[in-house]
Amino acid sequence: MSASKSQEKLQSKLKALHCHFTWDLEPSRSKLLRRMDKLEDIGTEEGNRWLGHIYNLRGFIQYQLGFTEDAKSLFNKAAEAFKQVRNADNGPWLVVNYGNLAWLHHHLGEPAESQAYLSKVDALMREYPSPSKAELHPEIYAEKAWTLMNLCPKKKLLAADCFEKAIRMQPDMVEWNTSYVLCLVRTHKHSETGLDADLLEKMRHAKEQDPENLYLAAVYLLQLAKKGKTIKDEAQELGSQVLRNPVSSYSGIKPLLRVYTNYVSVDEAIDLAEEALKKHPDQRYLKRCVALCYKWKIMFFSKSRPRPGMMDRAISLHREVIALYPNSSFVKKMDLANIYAKSSQTQAKAEHIYQKLFRSDLEPSEKQVLYNNFAKFLFFDKKDRQGSIQFHMKAAAIPEKSFFRENSIKLLKKLRDTSRNRRCREIEDFLAKLQE
């Protein structure tokens, strides 16, 4: 076979693989950097059933960012993690990992190594055929679902569909069902009334199947609270459990802090977060959680000007978190600006942060968030209603569906309907154009 024919055949085999390189995962560089931070915060504690998938996704992200040696190391760690978690040297859960390695060696110009991994994939597919001839192996669906859920939030429905297919063929995998339910819950992220009865029942059932999953328990408690259930005692008990567990973004502490803040006490939320940080003072994720609690207190629960000590603590934490998350500090910079805005003595610092963000290279979705936040800063803190209207319009004009766009549209409609603002007709015309 000629070299060109051989290369063509190799390319064809690679394109037929089911792995991160063929799943049409093309987030921008800034999104990749943010997702890398999130994956690192999940942690790599033993017993995490998704550990192999975490390393696989981190490896793919590192490759996309141009760090091929780091990618290779992480793909190899993924293979070892699968063997440890599944307590077996071989199995269908390695299909995606070997596919990733086949693609990586191909990109590195190592056709022999690439072919070797292709052969390993073929051997696994023969040894472990899918229970359904018309569908992929459930292990492949499960990893694709988890990857979409964690890398491509806008593809939550596709992720849920993949989870459904995997669970239908292999219903005994508890972690698949837990992640499937959490994926469905994320589609209702901004709902003020909580989940419908059917999804709430699915959560209850998943919690019974996976009783040690404190993240799921905290999310379930939050949904019960939204339905009007009294959950203070359960929240405090869950808080004690979370404090005993290793630090991780999946430990359940962040959703539990939301439960405390909204349905128990924001001060108790701060106390819980500070206690966790005291036990693990070097954990950046906990610093992020504590900073978040202080932001909630200052922004939403302070009827008067916050105490200087609280402001100082909030500002110090936010500065530290921004330094600890250099690749995903966009939102925290806005949070810091909004905290500065609450004091007339530091409003100039808030304005300075916003102006720096305006000059930075942002994606459309980030511009929406920035314009929406700046509009509120102008309205509430600078008392500049006309400027606020202008920036809500700028947020709404970006044709990307999001909570922040809908929020700006909602506020513009409120101004149109309840004020005698001289720009009411302009707002009316602008909103009409959005519907075209």
RAQUI-V906296 format. One line per field, one symbol per residue. ss: DSSP state (a for helix, b for strand, c for the rest). psi: psi as a letter, one per 20 degrees, with the letter a starting at -180 (. if undefined). burial: I if it has 16 or more other C-alpha atoms within 10 Angstrom, else O. Layout:
ss->???
psi->???
burial->???
//
This chain:
ss->ccaaaaaaaaaaaaaccccaaaccccccaaaaaaaaaaaaaaccccccccaaaaaaaaaaaaaacccaaaaaaaaaaaaaaaaaaacccccaaaaaaaaaaaaaaaacccaaaaaaaaaaaaaaaaaccccccccccaaaaaaaaaaaaaacaaaaaaaaaaaaaaaaaccccaaaaaaaaaaaaaccccccccccaaaaaaaaaaaaaccccaaaaaaaaaaaaacccccaaaaaaaaaaaaaccccccccaaaaaaaaaaaacaaaaaaaaaaaaaaccccaaaaaaaaaaaaaaaaacccccccaaaaaaaaaaaaaaaaacccccaaaaaaaaaaaccccccaaaaaaaaaaaaaccccaaaaaaaaaaaaaaaaaacccaaaaaaaaaaaaacccccaaaaaaaaaaaaaaaacccccaaaaaaaaaaacc
psi->prhhgghghggghghiqnahijjlolrrghhggghggghhihrkqqioijgghghgghggghghijnhghggghhhhgghgghggilqiqriiiggghgghggghghikmhghghghghhgggghghmqqhphirrqhhggghgghgghihmhikhhhghgggggghhhmijnghghghgghghhhikgjpiiaqrhghhhhggghhhhmhinhgggghghghghhjjqojgghghghghghhiqqpqijiihghhhhggghifphhhggggghgghhhmijohhhhgggggghgggghijohapqqhggggggggghgghghhmhiljgghghggghghiiphhjhhhggggghhhhiroqrghhhgggggghghggghhikngghggghhghghioloprghghgggghghghghirkpijghggghghhhhi.
burial->OOOOOOOOOIOOOIOOIIIIIOOOOOOOOOIIIIIIIIIOIIIIOOOOIIIIIIIIIIIIIIIIOOOIOIIIOIIIIIIIIIIIOOOOOOOIIIIIIIIIIIIIIIOOOOIOIIIOIIOOIOOIIOOOOIOOOOOIIIIIIIIIIIIIIIIIOOOIIIIIOIIIIIIOOOOOOIIIIIIIIIIIIOIOOOOOOIIOOOOIOIIIOIIOIIOOIIIIIIIIIIIIIIOOOOIIOOIIOIIOOIIOOOIIIIIIIIIIIIIIIOIIIIOOIIOIIIOIIOOOOOIIIIIIIIIIIIIIIIIOIOOOOIOOOOIOOIIOIIOOIIOIIOIIIIOIIIIIIIIIIIIOOOIOIIIOIIOOIOOOOOOOIIIIIIIIIIIIIIIOOIOOOOIIIOIIIIIIIOOOOOOIIOOIIOOIOOIIOOOOOOOIOOIOOOIOOOOO
//
